[in-house]
Amino acid sequence: MKKTTLYHTHQALNAKMTSFGGYEMPIQYTGVKKEHLNVRKNLGVFDVSHMGEFFVSGPHALELLQKVCSNDISKITVGKAQYNYLPNDKGGIVDDSIVYRLEETVYLLVVNASNIAKDWEWIQKYNSAFGAALEDRSDQTALLAIQGPKALEAMQGLTPINLNDLPYYAHASGEFAGCENTLIATTGYTGAGGIEIYFPADKAPQVWDAVLKAGADFGITPVGLAARDTLRTEMGYCLYGNEINDNSSPIAAGLKWISKPEKGCVNANQIEKEIKNGTPQKLVGFVMEGRAIPRSGHELIDQNNRVIGKVTSGTQSPSLSQGIGLGYVEKDYGKTGTEIGVRIREKYCPAQIVKLPFIKS
């Protein structure tokens, strides 16, 4: 099991650790609900250094990325970022990722920790036709996500870059907390605003301490992966391995908005066909009408107890104090306001389809 550079820091903070994506990661520090609500109200810092970082460069970088990525990479200007997925050739998804355009012919792909080896092999396979320069810097790169409404104000003193000048899904390179080689991005996975910072892994303890010190007067807390999951679920964001995987349709998953098959990506014909004709199932959000809490794997049923789908993510929402979930249902049941049930311990527990996200960011 791998460890991030901050492993001993998390141990010193008495974090509860768990294996995730091949790494020993902090699942929580002081409690999931407390950490979650503090990100929504103030700010929190996440160690997400387990994520993968691939650099793609050279005159054929754009051609390669147009082939392996779902979205139109040509639309990314230098200094901006774009959400993508890597379509496979069977109708599913290799992984989802964020693509940053660092320079005219230099791109950064950030991928999920559990998929680093798989993604690298997939991209390498297609690069044989393009010859772009590829470099995997996952082990040499640390990543902290500083999320929450007070994040920009709290972190401004650590960098000469004006954080308020960065629009959503933008980035800038420069000094942060005394570390010169830092990429500061206004991306995140919580819906609470803030920044993500990429920098050399050996600087992680130094930067972590500086972030906690700068955020002390603003109520900063370390946050584990459990609250990261509840935060993203409240926003209706897909998690690889739950909502999306090698066999899931990106169109059924609600990713039509980042699907541009006309530019010739992998599996373009099927993606185009599903955009035109729809899919038998669709990903929806639902809210429990009682006190029950849905969990991944629970069956979704109609009022006659017929199985119509399955829960992919479920939790007790700390913000709403009620059970919420994401799951796939037959398309006829996917309309907002539809009454469905969740089968929990053989009982019909009523729920209602709602429009995502569950809360307004």
C-alpha positions as CSV (number, residue, x, y, z in Angstrom):
1,M,0.0,0.0,0.0
2,K,1.4,3.4,-1.0
3,K,1.6,6.4,1.3
4,T,1.5,10.1,0.4
5,T,4.3,12.4,1.7
6,L,1.8,13.5,4.4
7,Y,1.1,10.1,5.9
8,H,2.9,10.8,9.1
9,T,1.3,14.2,9.4
10,H,-2.1,12.5,9.3
11,Q,-1.1,10.0,11.9
12,A,0.0,12.8,14.2
13,L,-3.4,14.3,13.8
14,N,-5.0,11.0,14.9
15,A,-6.7,10.6,11.5
16,K,-8.6,7.4,10.9
17,M,-6.8,5.8,7.9
18,T,-8.1,3.5,5.2
19,S,-6.9,2.0,2.0
20,F,-8.2,3.9,-1.1
21,G,-6.9,3.7,-4.7
22,G,-3.9,1.8,-3.6
23,Y,-2.9,4.4,-0.9
24,E,-3.3,4.7,2.9
25,M,-5.5,7.8,3.1
26,P,-7.2,9.7,5.9
27,I,-10.9,8.9,6.0
28,Q,-11.7,11.3,8.8
29,Y,-10.1,13.4,11.6
30,T,-12.7,14.8,14.0
31,G,-15.9,13.4,12.4
32,V,-17.5,13.3,9.0
33,K,-20.4,15.6,9.7
34,K,-18.2,18.2,11.5
35,E,-15.7,18.2,8.7
36,H,-18.4,18.4,6.0
37,L,-20.2,21.3,7.5
38,N,-17.0,23.2,8.1
39,V,-16.2,23.1,4.4
40,R,-19.7,24.4,3.6
41,K,-19.4,27.2,6.1
42,N,-15.7,28.0,6.4
43,L,-12.9,26.0,4.7
44,G,-11.1,22.7,4.9
45,V,-7.9,21.2,3.5
46,F,-7.8,17.7,1.9
47,D,-4.7,15.7,1.1
48,V,-5.5,14.2,-2.3
49,S,-1.9,13.6,-3.4
50,H,-2.9,10.0,-4.4
51,M,-4.4,11.4,-7.6
52,G,-2.5,10.8,-10.9
53,E,-0.8,13.5,-13.0
54,F,0.1,13.0,-16.6
55,F,1.9,15.6,-18.7
56,V,1.2,15.6,-22.4
57,S,3.2,17.9,-24.6
58,G,4.6,18.5,-28.1
59,P,3.2,19.4,-31.5
60,H,0.9,16.3,-31.5
61,A,-0.4,16.6,-27.9
62,L,-3.7,18.2,-29.0
63,E,-4.4,15.4,-31.6
64,L,-3.8,12.7,-29.0
65,L,-6.1,14.4,-26.4
66,Q,-8.8,14.9,-29.0
67,K,-8.7,11.2,-29.6
68,V,-8.7,9.9,-26.0
69,C,-10.8,12.6,-24.3
70,S,-14.6,13.1,-24.6
71,N,-14.7,16.9,-24.6
72,D,-13.3,19.3,-27.2
73,I,-9.8,20.0,-26.0
74,S,-9.2,22.7,-28.6
75,K,-11.6,24.9,-26.6
76,I,-9.3,25.0,-23.7
77,T,-7.2,28.2,-23.7
78,V,-3.9,28.5,-21.8
79,G,-4.7,29.1,-18.2
80,K,-8.0,27.2,-18.2
81,A,-9.2,23.7,-17.4
82,Q,-11.9,21.3,-18.6
83,Y,-13.7,18.3,-17.2
84,N,-13.5,15.1,-19.4
85,Y,-13.9,11.4,-19.5
86,L,-11.8,8.9,-21.4
87,P,-14.3,6.8,-23.4
88,N,-13.4,3.1,-24.0
89,D,-14.2,1.2,-27.2
90,K,-17.0,-0.8,-25.6
91,G,-19.4,2.0,-24.7
92,G,-18.1,2.6,-21.2
93,I,-15.6,4.9,-19.4
94,V,-11.9,4.3,-18.7
95,D,-11.8,7.2,-16.2
96,D,-12.9,10.7,-15.7
97,S,-10.3,13.5,-15.5
98,I,-9.5,17.2,-15.5
99,V,-7.4,18.6,-18.4
100,Y,-5.4,21.7,-17.8
101,R,-3.7,23.6,-20.6
102,L,-0.5,24.9,-19.1
103,E,1.2,26.2,-22.3
104,E,0.3,26.2,-26.0
105,T,1.4,22.6,-26.5
106,V,1.6,21.4,-22.8
107,Y,-1.3,19.8,-21.0
108,L,-1.8,18.2,-17.6
109,L,-4.3,15.4,-17.1
110,V,-5.4,14.6,-13.6
111,V,-6.8,11.1,-13.1
112,N,-8.1,8.9,-10.4
113,A,-5.6,7.1,-8.2
114,S,-7.1,3.7,-8.7
115,N,-6.8,4.1,-12.5
116,I,-3.3,5.5,-12.9
117,A,-1.8,2.4,-14.4
118,K,-4.9,1.6,-16.5
119,D,-5.1,5.2,-17.8
120,W,-1.4,5.4,-18.6
121,E,-1.6,2.1,-20.7
122,W,-4.7,3.3,-22.5
123,I,-3.3,6.6,-23.5
124,Q,0.0,5.1,-24.5
125,K,-1.8,2.7,-26.8
126,Y,-3.4,5.5,-28.8
127,N,-0.3,7.6,-28.7
128,S,1.5,5.2,-30.9
129,A,-0.3,6.9,-33.8
130,F,0.5,10.4,-32.7
131,G,3.9,10.5,-30.9
132,A,3.1,13.1,-28.2
133,A,5.5,13.4,-25.3
134,L,4.1,11.7,-22.2
135,E,5.3,11.9,-18.6
136,D,3.8,10.4,-15.5
137,R,4.6,12.6,-12.6
138,S,2.1,11.1,-10.2
139,D,4.6,10.0,-7.5
140,Q,6.5,13.3,-7.7
141,T,3.4,15.5,-7.3
142,A,1.5,16.5,-4.2
143,L,-2.1,17.8,-4.4
144,L,-4.0,19.7,-1.7
145,A,-7.6,20.8,-2.1
146,I,-8.4,23.8,0.0
147,Q,-12.2,24.1,-0.3
148,G,-14.9,26.4,1.2
149,P,-16.3,29.9,0.9
150,K,-13.4,31.4,2.9
151,A,-10.6,29.5,1.1
152,L,-9.5,32.3,-1.3
153,E,-9.4,35.0,1.4
154,A,-7.6,32.7,3.8
155,M,-5.0,31.5,1.3
156,Q,-4.3,34.9,-0.4
157,G,-1.5,35.7,2.0
158,L,0.5,32.7,0.8
159,T,0.8,33.7,-2.9
160,P,1.3,36.9,-4.9
161,I,-1.2,35.6,-7.5
162,N,-4.6,37.4,-7.0
163,L,-6.8,34.4,-6.4
164,N,-10.0,36.4,-6.9
165,D,-8.9,37.2,-10.4
166,L,-9.0,33.5,-11.3
167,P,-12.4,32.4,-12.8
168,Y,-13.9,29.0,-12.2
169,Y,-11.8,26.2,-13.8
170,A,-8.8,28.4,-14.3
171,H,-5.2,28.1,-13.1
172,A,-2.0,30.0,-12.7
173,S,1.6,29.0,-11.9
174,G,3.7,30.7,-9.3
175,E,4.8,30.8,-5.7
176,F,2.6,29.4,-2.9
177,A,3.7,29.0,0.7
178,G,7.3,29.5,-0.3
179,C,7.1,26.8,-2.9
180,E,7.9,28.3,-6.3
181,N,6.8,25.4,-8.6
182,T,3.1,25.5,-7.7
183,L,0.0,25.3,-10.0
184,I,-3.0,27.0,-8.4
185,A,-6.3,25.9,-9.8
186,T,-9.9,27.0,-9.1
187,T,-11.1,23.4,-9.5
188,G,-12.6,21.2,-6.8
189,Y,-14.9,18.3,-6.0
190,T,-17.1,19.9,-3.3
191,G,-19.2,22.6,-4.8
192,A,-18.0,24.9,-2.0
193,G,-15.5,26.9,-4.0
194,G,-11.8,27.2,-3.3
195,I,-8.5,26.1,-4.9
196,E,-6.5,23.0,-5.6
197,I,-2.7,23.3,-5.6
198,Y,-0.2,21.0,-7.3
199,F,3.5,21.1,-6.2
200,P,6.6,18.9,-5.7
201,A,5.8,16.1,-3.3
202,D,8.8,16.7,-1.1
203,K,7.4,20.1,-0.2
204,A,4.1,18.7,1.2
205,P,4.8,19.0,4.9
206,Q,5.9,22.6,4.5
207,V,2.9,23.6,2.4
208,W,0.4,21.7,4.6
209,D,1.7,23.5,7.8
210,A,1.5,26.9,6.0
211,V,-2.0,26.2,4.8
212,L,-3.2,25.3,8.3
213,K,-1.5,28.4,9.8
214,A,-3.0,30.7,7.2
215,G,-6.4,29.3,7.7
216,A,-6.4,29.2,11.4
217,D,-8.3,32.5,11.9
218,F,-10.8,31.4,9.3
219,G,-11.8,28.1,10.9
220,I,-9.8,25.7,8.8
221,T,-9.9,22.0,9.5
222,P,-8.2,19.0,7.9
223,V,-10.8,16.9,6.0
224,G,-10.8,13.3,5.2
225,L,-12.1,11.3,2.2
226,A,-15.4,10.4,3.9
227,A,-16.5,14.1,4.0
228,R,-15.1,14.5,0.5
229,D,-17.6,11.8,-0.6
230,T,-20.6,13.3,1.2
231,L,-19.7,16.8,-0.2
232,R,-19.5,15.5,-3.8
233,T,-22.7,13.4,-3.4
234,E,-24.6,16.6,-2.3
235,M,-23.5,18.1,-5.6
236,G,-24.5,15.1,-7.6
237,Y,-20.9,14.6,-8.9
238,C,-20.0,11.3,-10.4
239,L,-17.4,9.1,-8.6
240,Y,-15.5,6.5,-10.7
241,G,-16.4,3.1,-9.4
242,N,-19.8,4.2,-8.3
243,E,-21.7,6.2,-10.9
244,I,-19.2,5.6,-13.8
245,N,-17.1,2.6,-14.8
246,D,-15.8,0.5,-17.7
247,N,-19.4,-0.6,-18.5
248,S,-21.4,2.5,-17.8
249,S,-22.7,4.7,-20.6
250,P,-21.5,8.3,-20.3
251,I,-24.8,9.6,-21.7
252,A,-26.8,7.6,-19.2
253,A,-24.6,9.1,-16.5
254,G,-25.6,12.6,-17.5
255,L,-22.3,13.4,-19.2
256,K,-23.7,14.5,-22.5
257,W,-22.5,18.1,-21.7
258,I,-18.9,17.0,-22.0
259,S,-19.4,14.6,-24.9
260,K,-18.2,16.0,-28.3
261,P,-18.1,12.9,-30.6
262,E,-18.0,15.0,-33.7
263,K,-14.3,15.7,-33.1
264,G,-13.5,12.0,-33.5
265,C,-12.8,10.6,-30.0
266,V,-12.7,6.9,-29.2
267,N,-16.2,5.3,-29.6
268,A,-17.5,8.4,-31.2
269,N,-20.2,6.6,-33.2
270,Q,-21.9,5.0,-30.2
271,I,-21.7,8.1,-28.1
272,E,-23.3,10.1,-31.0
273,K,-26.0,7.4,-31.3
274,E,-26.8,7.5,-27.6
275,I,-27.0,11.3,-27.7
276,K,-29.5,11.1,-30.5
277,N,-31.6,8.1,-29.3
278,G,-31.2,8.2,-25.5
279,T,-30.4,5.3,-23.2
280,P,-32.6,2.7,-21.4
281,Q,-31.5,4.0,-18.0
282,K,-30.4,7.4,-16.6
283,L,-28.6,8.5,-13.5
284,V,-30.9,10.4,-11.1
285,G,-30.8,12.0,-7.7
286,F,-33.4,11.1,-5.0
287,V,-34.3,12.2,-1.5
288,M,-35.6,9.9,1.1
289,E,-39.1,10.8,2.5
290,G,-38.5,9.2,5.9
291,R,-35.5,8.6,8.1
292,A,-33.9,5.8,6.1
293,I,-30.5,6.2,4.6
294,P,-29.8,4.7,1.2
295,R,-26.5,2.9,0.5
296,S,-24.6,1.9,-2.7
297,G,-26.1,-1.4,-4.0
298,H,-29.6,-1.0,-2.6
299,E,-32.3,-1.8,-5.2
300,L,-34.5,1.0,-6.5
301,I,-38.1,-0.2,-6.9
302,D,-41.5,1.0,-8.1
303,Q,-44.7,1.1,-6.0
304,N,-45.3,-2.6,-7.0
305,N,-41.9,-3.6,-5.6
306,R,-40.5,-4.2,-9.2
307,V,-36.8,-3.5,-9.4
308,I,-36.2,-0.4,-11.7
309,G,-32.6,0.4,-10.8
310,K,-29.9,0.5,-8.3
311,V,-28.3,3.0,-5.9
312,T,-24.7,3.9,-6.8
313,S,-24.1,6.4,-3.9
314,G,-26.1,7.1,-0.8
315,T,-25.6,8.9,2.5
316,Q,-27.2,11.0,5.2
317,S,-26.7,14.5,3.9
318,P,-25.1,16.7,6.6
319,S,-26.5,19.8,5.0
320,L,-30.1,18.6,4.7
321,S,-30.2,16.1,7.6
322,Q,-31.9,13.5,5.4
323,G,-31.0,10.6,3.3
324,I,-30.0,11.3,-0.3
325,G,-28.7,9.1,-3.1
326,L,-27.7,8.8,-6.7
327,G,-28.6,5.8,-8.8
328,Y,-29.7,4.5,-12.2
329,V,-33.4,4.0,-13.0
330,E,-35.3,3.0,-16.1
331,K,-35.7,6.1,-18.1
332,D,-39.5,6.2,-17.6
333,Y,-38.9,6.7,-13.9
334,G,-36.3,9.5,-14.3
335,K,-38.6,12.5,-14.3
336,T,-38.2,15.0,-11.4
337,G,-41.0,14.4,-8.8
338,T,-41.4,10.7,-9.5
339,E,-42.1,8.6,-6.4
340,I,-39.9,5.6,-6.1
341,G,-38.8,3.2,-3.4
342,V,-35.5,2.1,-2.0
343,R,-35.4,-1.5,-0.7
344,I,-33.6,-1.4,2.6
345,R,-33.6,-4.6,4.7
346,E,-36.5,-5.9,2.5
347,K,-38.6,-2.9,3.3
348,Y,-40.0,-0.3,0.8
349,C,-38.7,3.0,1.9
350,P,-40.2,5.9,-0.1
351,A,-38.1,8.4,-2.0
352,Q,-38.6,11.1,-4.6
353,I,-36.6,11.9,-7.7
354,V,-35.2,15.5,-7.5
355,K,-33.2,17.8,-9.7
356,L,-29.5,17.8,-9.1
357,P,-27.6,19.2,-7.2
358,F,-29.2,18.5,-3.9
359,I,-28.0,21.8,-2.5
360,K,-27.2,25.1,-4.2
361,S,-23.5,25.9,-4.1
